[in-house]
Amino acid sequence: MIGSIQIIAAIGLSVVNLARAQPQPSMARGDQLADPEPIVIGALVVFALSAAAAIFLVLELGQPFSGIMQISSVPLRSALAPL
């Protein structure tokens, strides 16, 4: 659980750092990046949240009998009893 929260936080921080990246003065031929617009930063944050949620769900659903979303093992045990 803690590991997935750390992954989500790291993805969010990297997206914010990407959005705030300043152009390097040593770029070739004077090419420079445009200032980040709020809509671009918002889109990157939405993307980061959806990617983090997908990673969280993959990690969480990989262990169905533990974690936040749990399923009961009683039906499985009762189905295996006659076998």
NUPA-32339 format. One record per atom (N, C-alpha, C): residue in one letter; atom name; z, x, y. Coordinates in Angstrom, 2 decimals, always signed. Each point is the difference from the previous one (the first is absolute). Last residue first. Layout:
<rs>
<r><r>a</r><a>CA</a><pz>Z</pz><px>X</px><py>Y</py></r>
...
</rs>
This chain:
<rs>
<r><r>l</r><a>N</a><pz>-4.01</pz><px>-15.05</px><py>-30.69</py></r>
<r><r>l</r><a>CA</a><pz>-0.87</pz><px>+1.00</px><py>-0.59</py></r>
<r><r>l</r><a>C</a><pz>+0.84</pz><px>+0.95</px><py>-0.84</py></r>
<r><r>p</r><a>N</a><pz>+1.98</pz><px>-3.49</px><py>+2.63</py></r>
<r><r>p</r><a>CA</a><pz>-0.62</pz><px>-0.48</px><py>-1.24</py></r>
<r><r>p</r><a>C</a><pz>-0.89</pz><px>+1.04</px><py>-0.68</py></r>
<r><r>a</r><a>N</a><pz>+2.16</pz><px>+1.22</px><py>+4.17</py></r>
<r><r>a</r><a>CA</a><pz>+0.98</pz><px>-0.31</px><py>-1.05</py></r>
<r><r>a</r><a>C</a><pz>-0.69</pz><px>-0.52</px><py>-1.29</py></r>
<r><r>l</r><a>N</a><pz>-2.15</pz><px>+0.99</px><py>+4.34</py></r>
<r><r>l</r><a>CA</a><pz>-0.02</pz><px>+1.04</px><py>-1.02</py></r>
<r><r>l</r><a>C</a><pz>+0.93</pz><px>-0.30</px><py>-1.17</py></r>
<r><r>a</r><a>N</a><pz>-0.24</pz><px>-2.86</px><py>+3.81</py></r>
<r><r>a</r><a>CA</a><pz>-1.31</pz><px>-0.02</px><py>-0.64</py></r>
<r><r>a</r><a>C</a><pz>-0.08</pz><px>+1.04</px><py>-1.12</py></r>
<r><r>s</r><a>N</a><pz>+3.89</pz><px>-0.24</px><py>+2.67</py></r>
<r><r>s</r><a>CA</a><pz>-0.07</pz><px>-1.20</px><py>-0.84</py></r>
<r><r>s</r><a>C</a><pz>-1.37</pz><px>-0.11</px><py>-0.69</py></r>
<r><r>r</r><a>N</a><pz>+0.72</pz><px>+3.56</px><py>+3.02</py></r>
<r><r>r</r><a>CA</a><pz>+0.86</pz><px>+0.16</px><py>-1.18</py></r>
<r><r>r</r><a>C</a><pz>-0.06</pz><px>-1.20</px><py>-0.92</py></r>
<r><r>l</r><a>N</a><pz>-2.30</pz><px>-0.21</px><py>+4.10</py></r>
<r><r>l</r><a>CA</a><pz>-0.63</pz><px>+0.99</px><py>-0.86</py></r>
<r><r>l</r><a>C</a><pz>+0.81</pz><px>+0.21</px><py>-1.27</py></r>
<r><r>p</r><a>N</a><pz>+1.73</pz><px>-2.84</px><py>+3.38</py></r>
<r><r>p</r><a>CA</a><pz>-1.15</pz><px>-0.60</px><py>-0.69</py></r>
<r><r>p</r><a>C</a><pz>-0.70</pz><px>+0.99</px><py>-0.95</py></r>
<r><r>v</r><a>N</a><pz>+3.70</pz><px>+1.72</px><py>+2.56</py></r>
<r><r>v</r><a>CA</a><pz>+0.40</pz><px>-1.01</px><py>-0.99</py></r>
<r><r>v</r><a>C</a><pz>-1.22</pz><px>-0.65</px><py>-0.67</py></r>
<r><r>s</r><a>N</a><pz>+0.28</pz><px>+3.34</px><py>+3.71</py></r>
<r><r>s</r><a>CA</a><pz>-0.45</pz><px>+0.44</px><py>-1.32</py></r>
<r><r>s</r><a>C</a><pz>+0.34</pz><px>-1.02</px><py>-1.09</py></r>
<r><r>s</r><a>N</a><pz>-1.15</pz><px>-0.47</px><py>+5.57</py></r>
<r><r>s</r><a>CA</a><pz>+1.02</pz><px>-0.07</px><py>-1.04</py></r>
<r><r>s</r><a>C</a><pz>-0.58</pz><px>+0.46</px><py>-1.34</py></r>
<r><r>i</r><a>N</a><pz>-1.57</pz><px>+1.79</px><py>+4.92</py></r>
<r><r>i</r><a>CA</a><pz>-0.22</pz><px>-1.12</px><py>-0.89</py></r>
<r><r>i</r><a>C</a><pz>+1.07</pz><px>+0.07</px><py>-1.09</py></r>
<r><r>q</r><a>N</a><pz>-0.29</pz><px>+1.91</px><py>+5.42</py></r>
<r><r>q</r><a>CA</a><pz>+0.28</pz><px>+0.17</px><py>-1.43</py></r>
<r><r>q</r><a>C</a><pz>-0.43</pz><px>-1.24</px><py>-0.77</py></r>
<r><r>m</r><a>N</a><pz>-0.30</pz><px>+2.74</px><py>+5.00</py></r>
<r><r>m</r><a>CA</a><pz>-0.62</pz><px>-1.14</px><py>-0.69</py></r>
<r><r>m</r><a>C</a><pz>+0.15</pz><px>+0.21</px><py>-1.50</py></r>
<r><r>i</r><a>N</a><pz>+2.02</pz><px>+3.28</px><py>+2.59</py></r>
<r><r>i</r><a>CA</a><pz>+0.21</pz><px>-1.20</px><py>+0.81</py></r>
<r><r>i</r><a>C</a><pz>-0.53</pz><px>-1.24</px><py>-0.69</py></r>
<r><r>g</r><a>N</a><pz>+1.26</pz><px>+3.94</px><py>-3.32</py></r>
<r><r>g</r><a>CA</a><pz>-0.52</pz><px>+0.00</px><py>+1.36</py></r>
<r><r>g</r><a>C</a><pz>+0.27</pz><px>-1.30</px><py>+0.72</py></r>
<r><r>s</r><a>N</a><pz>-0.84</pz><px>+0.56</px><py>-5.46</py></r>
<r><r>s</r><a>CA</a><pz>+0.93</pz><px>+0.57</px><py>+0.97</py></r>
<r><r>s</r><a>C</a><pz>-0.64</pz><px>-0.05</px><py>+1.38</py></r>
<r><r>f</r><a>N</a><pz>-2.27</pz><px>-1.45</px><py>-3.99</py></r>
<r><r>f</r><a>CA</a><pz>+1.36</pz><px>-0.38</px><py>-0.33</py></r>
<r><r>f</r><a>C</a><pz>+1.04</pz><px>+0.61</px><py>+0.92</py></r>
<r><r>p</r><a>N</a><pz>-4.89</pz><px>+0.81</px><py>+0.23</py></r>
<r><r>p</r><a>CA</a><pz>+0.28</pz><px>-1.43</px><py>+0.18</py></r>
<r><r>p</r><a>C</a><pz>+1.44</pz><px>-0.42</px><py>-0.28</py></r>
<r><r>q</r><a>N</a><pz>-2.96</pz><px>+4.30</px><py>+1.61</py></r>
<r><r>q</r><a>CA</a><pz>+1.25</pz><px>-0.12</px><py>-0.75</py></r>
<r><r>q</r><a>C</a><pz>+0.48</pz><px>-1.44</px><py>+0.10</py></r>
<r><r>g</r><a>N</a><pz>-3.96</pz><px>+1.20</px><py>+2.14</py></r>
<r><r>g</r><a>CA</a><pz>-0.11</pz><px>+0.89</px><py>-1.15</py></r>
<r><r>g</r><a>C</a><pz>+1.23</pz><px>-0.03</px><py>-0.88</py></r>
<r><r>l</r><a>N</a><pz>-0.59</pz><px>-2.25</px><py>+4.27</py></r>
<r><r>l</r><a>CA</a><pz>-0.41</pz><px>-0.78</px><py>-1.16</py></r>
<r><r>l</r><a>C</a><pz>-0.22</pz><px>+0.86</px><py>-1.23</py></r>
<r><r>e</r><a>N</a><pz>+1.25</pz><px>+2.02</px><py>+4.17</py></r>
<r><r>e</r><a>CA</a><pz>+1.01</pz><px>-0.99</px><py>-0.36</py></r>
<r><r>e</r><a>C</a><pz>-0.38</pz><px>-0.75</px><py>-1.27</py></r>
<r><r>l</r><a>N</a><pz>-3.00</pz><px>+3.19</px><py>+1.93</py></r>
<r><r>l</r><a>CA</a><pz>+1.20</pz><px>+0.67</px><py>-0.51</py></r>
<r><r>l</r><a>C</a><pz>+1.03</pz><px>-1.01</px><py>-0.50</py></r>
<r><r>v</r><a>N</a><pz>-3.89</pz><px>-1.70</px><py>+1.99</py></r>
<r><r>v</r><a>CA</a><pz>-0.37</pz><px>+0.73</px><py>-1.22</py></r>
<r><r>v</r><a>C</a><pz>+1.22</pz><px>+0.67</px><py>-0.61</py></r>
<r><r>l</r><a>N</a><pz>+0.54</pz><px>-2.10</px><py>+4.16</py></r>
<r><r>l</r><a>CA</a><pz>-0.16</pz><px>-0.97</px><py>-1.09</py></r>
<r><r>l</r><a>C</a><pz>-0.38</pz><px>+0.68</px><py>-1.30</py></r>
<r><r>f</r><a>N</a><pz>+0.33</pz><px>+2.68</px><py>+3.89</py></r>
<r><r>f</r><a>CA</a><pz>+1.32</pz><px>-0.53</px><py>-0.38</py></r>
<r><r>f</r><a>C</a><pz>-0.13</pz><px>-0.97</px><py>-1.16</py></r>
<r><r>i</r><a>N</a><pz>-3.94</pz><px>+1.62</px><py>+1.92</py></r>
<r><r>i</r><a>CA</a><pz>+0.67</pz><px>+1.06</px><py>-0.77</py></r>
<r><r>i</r><a>C</a><pz>+1.36</pz><px>-0.48</px><py>-0.48</py></r>
<r><r>a</r><a>N</a><pz>-2.31</pz><px>-2.90</px><py>+2.83</py></r>
<r><r>a</r><a>CA</a><pz>-0.70</pz><px>+0.11</px><py>-1.28</py></r>
<r><r>a</r><a>C</a><pz>+0.65</pz><px>+1.06</px><py>-0.89</py></r>
<r><r>a</r><a>N</a><pz>+1.59</pz><px>-0.48</px><py>+4.39</py></r>
<r><r>a</r><a>CA</a><pz>+0.39</pz><px>-1.15</px><py>-0.81</py></r>
<r><r>a</r><a>C</a><pz>-0.68</pz><px>+0.05</px><py>-1.37</py></r>
<r><r>a</r><a>N</a><pz>-1.21</pz><px>+3.25</px><py>+3.16</py></r>
<r><r>a</r><a>CA</a><pz>+1.38</pz><px>+0.24</px><py>-0.47</py></r>
<r><r>a</r><a>C</a><pz>+0.48</pz><px>-1.16</px><py>-0.87</py></r>
<r><r>a</r><a>N</a><pz>-4.17</pz><px>-0.44</px><py>+2.07</py></r>
<r><r>a</r><a>CA</a><pz>-0.08</pz><px>+1.04</px><py>-1.03</py></r>
<r><r>a</r><a>C</a><pz>+1.39</pz><px>+0.28</px><py>-0.57</py></r>
<r><r>s</r><a>N</a><pz>-0.25</pz><px>-3.01</px><py>+3.57</py></r>
<r><r>s</r><a>CA</a><pz>-0.61</pz><px>-0.58</px><py>-1.19</py></r>
<r><r>s</r><a>C</a><pz>-0.12</pz><px>+1.03</px><py>-1.12</py></r>
<r><r>l</r><a>N</a><pz>+1.68</pz><px>+1.44</px><py>+4.18</py></r>
<r><r>l</r><a>CA</a><pz>+0.93</pz><px>-0.94</px><py>-0.63</py></r>
<r><r>l</r><a>C</a><pz>-0.59</pz><px>-0.61</px><py>-1.27</py></r>
<r><r>a</r><a>N</a><pz>-2.72</pz><px>+2.84</px><py>+2.60</py></r>
<r><r>a</r><a>CA</a><pz>+1.08</pz><px>+0.76</px><py>-0.63</py></r>
<r><r>a</r><a>C</a><pz>+0.99</pz><px>-0.93</px><py>-0.70</py></r>
<r><r>f</r><a>N</a><pz>-3.51</pz><px>-1.95</px><py>+2.50</py></r>
<r><r>f</r><a>CA</a><pz>-0.51</pz><px>+0.65</px><py>-1.20</py></r>
<r><r>f</r><a>C</a><pz>+1.12</pz><px>+0.75</px><py>-0.73</py></r>
<r><r>v</r><a>N</a><pz>+1.07</pz><px>-1.88</px><py>+4.13</py></r>
<r><r>v</r><a>CA</a><pz>-0.22</pz><px>-1.07</px><py>-0.99</py></r>
<r><r>v</r><a>C</a><pz>-0.52</pz><px>+0.60</px><py>-1.31</py></r>
<r><r>v</r><a>N</a><pz>+0.43</pz><px>+2.94</px><py>+3.59</py></r>
<r><r>v</r><a>CA</a><pz>+1.33</pz><px>-0.42</px><py>-0.47</py></r>
<r><r>v</r><a>C</a><pz>-0.14</pz><px>-1.09</px><py>-1.05</py></r>
<r><r>l</r><a>N</a><pz>-3.92</pz><px>+1.43</px><py>+2.14</py></r>
<r><r>l</r><a>CA</a><pz>+0.52</pz><px>+1.05</px><py>-0.88</py></r>
<r><r>l</r><a>C</a><pz>+1.37</pz><px>-0.36</px><py>-0.56</py></r>
<r><r>a</r><a>N</a><pz>-1.93</pz><px>-2.86</px><py>+3.19</py></r>
<r><r>a</r><a>CA</a><pz>-0.74</pz><px>-0.08</px><py>-1.26</py></r>
<r><r>a</r><a>C</a><pz>+0.49</pz><px>+1.06</px><py>-0.99</py></r>
<r><r>g</r><a>N</a><pz>+1.83</pz><px>+0.06</px><py>+4.35</py></r>
<r><r>g</r><a>CA</a><pz>+0.43</pz><px>-1.19</px><py>-0.74</py></r>
<r><r>g</r><a>C</a><pz>-0.70</pz><px>-0.12</px><py>-1.34</py></r>
<r><r>i</r><a>N</a><pz>-1.38</pz><px>+3.39</px><py>+2.90</py></r>
<r><r>i</r><a>CA</a><pz>+1.33</pz><px>+0.32</px><py>-0.51</py></r>
<r><r>i</r><a>C</a><pz>+0.53</pz><px>-1.18</px><py>-0.81</py></r>
<r><r>v</r><a>N</a><pz>-4.00</pz><px>-0.69</px><py>+2.20</py></r>
<r><r>v</r><a>CA</a><pz>-0.21</pz><px>+0.96</px><py>-1.08</py></r>
<r><r>v</r><a>C</a><pz>+1.34</pz><px>+0.37</px><py>-0.62</py></r>
<r><r>i</r><a>N</a><pz>+0.01</pz><px>-2.75</px><py>+3.78</py></r>
<r><r>i</r><a>CA</a><pz>-0.54</pz><px>-0.75</px><py>-1.14</py></r>
<r><r>i</r><a>C</a><pz>-0.22</pz><px>+0.92</px><py>-1.20</py></r>
<r><r>p</r><a>N</a><pz>+1.46</pz><px>+1.84</px><py>+4.19</py></r>
<r><r>p</r><a>CA</a><pz>+1.05</pz><px>-0.75</px><py>-0.70</py></r>
<r><r>p</r><a>C</a><pz>-0.52</pz><px>-0.76</px><py>-1.22</py></r>
<r><r>e</r><a>N</a><pz>-2.48</pz><px>+4.53</px><py>+1.49</py></r>
<r><r>e</r><a>CA</a><pz>+0.17</pz><px>-1.33</px><py>+0.57</py></r>
<r><r>e</r><a>C</a><pz>+1.09</pz><px>-0.75</px><py>-0.78</py></r>
<r><r>p</r><a>N</a><pz>-0.92</pz><px>+5.50</px><py>+0.79</py></r>
<r><r>p</r><a>CA</a><pz>+0.17</pz><px>-1.11</px><py>-0.95</py></r>
<r><r>p</r><a>C</a><pz>+0.25</pz><px>-1.32</px><py>+0.72</py></r>
<r><r>d</r><a>N</a><pz>-3.02</pz><px>+4.04</px><py>+2.02</py></r>
<r><r>d</r><a>CA</a><pz>+1.40</pz><px>-0.41</px><py>-0.04</py></r>
<r><r>d</r><a>C</a><pz>+0.14</pz><px>-1.18</px><py>-0.95</py></r>
<r><r>a</r><a>N</a><pz>-3.97</pz><px>+3.36</px><py>-0.99</py></r>
<r><r>a</r><a>CA</a><pz>+0.37</pz><px>-0.98</px><py>+1.01</py></r>
<r><r>a</r><a>C</a><pz>+1.49</pz><px>-0.30</px><py>-0.12</py></r>
<r><r>l</r><a>N</a><pz>-2.23</pz><px>+4.80</px><py>-1.36</py></r>
<r><r>l</r><a>CA</a><pz>+0.30</pz><px>-1.32</px><py>-0.53</py></r>
<r><r>l</r><a>C</a><pz>+0.38</pz><px>-0.93</px><py>+1.14</py></r>
<r><r>q</r><a>N</a><pz>-3.42</pz><px>+4.33</px><py>+0.32</py></r>
<r><r>q</r><a>CA</a><pz>+1.40</pz><px>-0.40</px><py>+0.10</py></r>
<r><r>q</r><a>C</a><pz>+0.15</pz><px>-1.40</px><py>-0.57</py></r>
<r><r>d</r><a>N</a><pz>-3.60</pz><px>+4.63</px><py>+0.54</py></r>
<r><r>d</r><a>CA</a><pz>+0.26</pz><px>-1.32</px><py>-0.59</py></r>
<r><r>d</r><a>C</a><pz>+1.48</pz><px>-0.31</px><py>+0.11</py></r>
<r><r>g</r><a>N</a><pz>-2.42</pz><px>+4.16</px><py>+1.44</py></r>
<r><r>g</r><a>CA</a><pz>+0.65</pz><px>-0.94</px><py>+0.91</py></r>
<r><r>g</r><a>C</a><pz>+0.23</pz><px>-1.39</px><py>-0.55</py></r>
<r><r>r</r><a>N</a><pz>-1.89</pz><px>+3.95</px><py>-2.40</py></r>
<r><r>r</r><a>CA</a><pz>-0.93</pz><px>-0.65</px><py>+0.93</py></r>
<r><r>r</r><a>C</a><pz>+0.65</pz><px>-1.06</px><py>+0.87</py></r>
<r><r>a</r><a>N</a><pz>+3.14</pz><px>+1.42</px><py>-3.91</py></r>
<r><r>a</r><a>CA</a><pz>-1.32</pz><px>+0.57</px><py>+0.28</py></r>
<r><r>a</r><a>C</a><pz>-0.80</pz><px>-0.88</px><py>+0.95</py></r>
<r><r>m</r><a>N</a><pz>+5.49</pz><px>+0.47</px><py>-0.06</py></r>
<r><r>m</r><a>CA</a><pz>-1.06</pz><px>-0.71</px><py>-0.71</py></r>
<r><r>m</r><a>C</a><pz>-1.36</pz><px>+0.53</px><py>+0.45</py></r>
<r><r>s</r><a>N</a><pz>+4.78</pz><px>+1.18</px><py>+1.28</py></r>
<r><r>s</r><a>CA</a><pz>-0.97</pz><px>+0.95</px><py>-0.54</py></r>
<r><r>s</r><a>C</a><pz>-1.14</pz><px>-0.68</px><py>-0.76</py></r>
<r><r>p</r><a>N</a><pz>+3.89</pz><px>-2.25</px><py>+2.02</py></r>
<r><r>p</r><a>CA</a><pz>-0.82</pz><px>+0.59</px><py>+1.05</py></r>
<r><r>p</r><a>C</a><pz>-1.08</pz><px>+0.94</px><py>-0.53</py></r>
<r><r>q</r><a>N</a><pz>+2.00</pz><px>-4.46</px><py>-2.49</py></r>
<r><r>q</r><a>CA</a><pz>+0.26</pz><px>+1.42</px><py>+0.07</py></r>
<r><r>q</r><a>C</a><pz>-0.88</pz><px>+0.63</px><py>+1.07</py></r>
<r><r>p</r><a>N</a><pz>+1.88</pz><px>-5.24</px><py>-0.14</py></r>
<r><r>p</r><a>CA</a><pz>-1.12</pz><px>+0.89</px><py>-0.33</py></r>
<r><r>p</r><a>C</a><pz>+0.38</pz><px>+1.46</px><py>+0.19</py></r>
<r><r>q</r><a>N</a><pz>+3.65</pz><px>-3.66</px><py>-1.44</py></r>
<r><r>q</r><a>CA</a><pz>-0.68</pz><px>+0.44</px><py>+1.21</py></r>
<r><r>q</r><a>C</a><pz>-1.15</pz><px>+0.91</px><py>-0.39</py></r>
<r><r>a</r><a>N</a><pz>+2.84</pz><px>-4.15</px><py>-2.65</py></r>
<r><r>a</r><a>CA</a><pz>-0.51</pz><px>+1.37</px><py>-0.03</py></r>
<r><r>a</r><a>C</a><pz>-0.78</pz><px>+0.29</px><py>+1.28</py></r>
<r><r>r</r><a>N</a><pz>+2.29</pz><px>-4.15</px><py>-1.64</py></r>
<r><r>r</r><a>CA</a><pz>+0.41</pz><px>+0.70</px><py>+1.22</py></r>
<r><r>r</r><a>C</a><pz>-0.55</pz><px>+1.41</px><py>+0.09</py></r>
<r><r>a</r><a>N</a><pz>-0.78</pz><px>-2.85</px><py>-3.80</py></r>
<r><r>a</r><a>CA</a><pz>-0.45</pz><px>-0.77</px><py>+1.16</py></r>
<r><r>a</r><a>C</a><pz>+0.32</pz><px>+0.72</px><py>+1.31</py></r>
<r><r>l</r><a>N</a><pz>+1.48</pz><px>+1.84</px><py>-4.10</py></r>
<r><r>l</r><a>CA</a><pz>-1.46</pz><px>+0.05</px><py>+0.07</py></r>
<r><r>l</r><a>C</a><pz>-0.50</pz><px>-0.70</px><py>+1.26</py></r>
<r><r>n</r><a>N</a><pz>+4.57</pz><px>-0.26</px><py>-1.00</py></r>
<r><r>n</r><a>CA</a><pz>-0.35</pz><px>+1.35</px><py>+0.47</py></r>
<r><r>n</r><a>C</a><pz>-1.51</pz><px>+0.17</px><py>+0.10</py></r>
<r><r>v</r><a>N</a><pz>+1.60</pz><px>-4.00</px><py>-1.80</py></r>
<r><r>v</r><a>CA</a><pz>+0.35</pz><px>+0.06</px><py>+1.42</py></r>
<r><r>v</r><a>C</a><pz>-0.34</pz><px>+1.37</px><py>+0.56</py></r>
<r><r>v</r><a>N</a><pz>-0.59</pz><px>-0.57</px><py>-4.58</py></r>
<r><r>v</r><a>CA</a><pz>-0.98</pz><px>-0.80</px><py>+0.74</py></r>
<r><r>v</r><a>C</a><pz>+0.29</pz><px>+0.04</px><py>+1.49</py></r>
<r><r>s</r><a>N</a><pz>+3.03</pz><px>+2.10</px><py>-2.92</py></r>
<r><r>s</r><a>CA</a><pz>-1.25</pz><px>+0.76</px><py>+0.07</py></r>
<r><r>s</r><a>C</a><pz>-1.07</pz><px>-0.78</px><py>+0.76</py></r>
<r><r>l</r><a>N</a><pz>+4.20</pz><px>-2.05</px><py>-0.79</py></r>
<r><r>l</r><a>CA</a><pz>+0.10</pz><px>+1.10</px><py>+0.96</py></r>
<r><r>l</r><a>C</a><pz>-1.29</pz><px>+0.78</px><py>+0.11</py></r>
<r><r>g</r><a>N</a><pz>+0.25</pz><px>-3.46</px><py>-3.24</py></r>
<r><r>g</r><a>CA</a><pz>+0.08</pz><px>-0.54</px><py>+1.36</py></r>
<r><r>g</r><a>C</a><pz>+0.05</pz><px>+1.09</px><py>+1.05</py></r>
<r><r>i</r><a>N</a><pz>+0.17</pz><px>+1.24</px><py>-4.53</py></r>
<r><r>i</r><a>CA</a><pz>-1.32</pz><px>-0.50</px><py>+0.35</py></r>
<r><r>i</r><a>C</a><pz>-0.01</pz><px>-0.55</px><py>+1.42</py></r>
<r><r>a</r><a>N</a><pz>+4.13</pz><px>+1.41</px><py>-1.75</py></r>
<r><r>a</r><a>CA</a><pz>-0.89</pz><px>+1.15</px><py>+0.23</py></r>
<r><r>a</r><a>C</a><pz>-1.40</pz><px>-0.45</px><py>+0.38</py></r>
<r><r>a</r><a>N</a><pz>+3.20</pz><px>-3.27</px><py>-1.21</py></r>
<r><r>a</r><a>CA</a><pz>+0.33</pz><px>+0.61</px><py>+1.29</py></r>
<r><r>a</r><a>C</a><pz>-0.93</pz><px>+1.16</px><py>+0.31</py></r>
<r><r>i</r><a>N</a><pz>-0.42</pz><px>-2.06</px><py>-4.21</py></r>
<r><r>i</r><a>CA</a><pz>-0.41</pz><px>-0.93</px><py>+1.05</py></r>
<r><r>i</r><a>C</a><pz>+0.26</pz><px>+0.61</px><py>+1.37</py></r>
<r><r>i</r><a>N</a><pz>+1.56</pz><px>+2.38</px><py>-3.71</py></r>
<r><r>i</r><a>CA</a><pz>-1.46</pz><px>+0.04</px><py>+0.05</py></r>
<r><r>i</r><a>C</a><pz>-0.51</pz><px>-0.90</px><py>+1.12</py></r>
<r><r>q</r><a>N</a><pz>+4.58</pz><px>-0.08</px><py>-0.90</py></r>
<r><r>q</r><a>CA</a><pz>-0.36</pz><px>+1.26</px><py>+0.65</py></r>
<r><r>q</r><a>C</a><pz>-1.52</pz><px>+0.14</px><py>+0.09</py></r>
<r><r>i</r><a>N</a><pz>+1.71</pz><px>-3.66</px><py>-2.33</py></r>
<r><r>i</r><a>CA</a><pz>+0.28</pz><px>-0.16</px><py>+1.43</py></r>
<r><r>i</r><a>C</a><pz>-0.36</pz><px>+1.27</px><py>+0.75</py></r>
<r><r>s</r><a>N</a><pz>-0.32</pz><px>+0.08</px><py>-4.66</py></r>
<r><r>s</r><a>CA</a><pz>-1.07</pz><px>-0.81</px><py>+0.57</py></r>
<r><r>s</r><a>C</a><pz>+0.22</pz><px>-0.26</px><py>+1.48</py></r>
<r><r>g</r><a>N</a><pz>+3.33</pz><px>+2.39</px><py>-2.41</py></r>
<r><r>g</r><a>CA</a><pz>-1.24</pz><px>+0.76</px><py>+0.06</py></r>
<r><r>g</r><a>C</a><pz>-1.13</pz><px>-0.80</px><py>+0.63</py></r>
<r><r>i</r><a>N</a><pz>+4.19</pz><px>-2.03</px><py>-0.89</py></r>
<r><r>i</r><a>CA</a><pz>+0.07</pz><px>+0.87</px><py>+1.16</py></r>
<r><r>i</r><a>C</a><pz>-1.30</pz><px>+0.78</px><py>+0.15</py></r>
<r><r>m</r><a>N</a><pz>+0.35</pz><px>-2.68</px><py>-3.81</py></r>
<r><r>m</r><a>CA</a><pz>+0.00</pz><px>-0.83</px><py>+1.20</py></r>
<r><r>m</r><a>C</a><pz>+0.00</pz><px>+0.87</px><py>+1.25</py></r>
</rs>
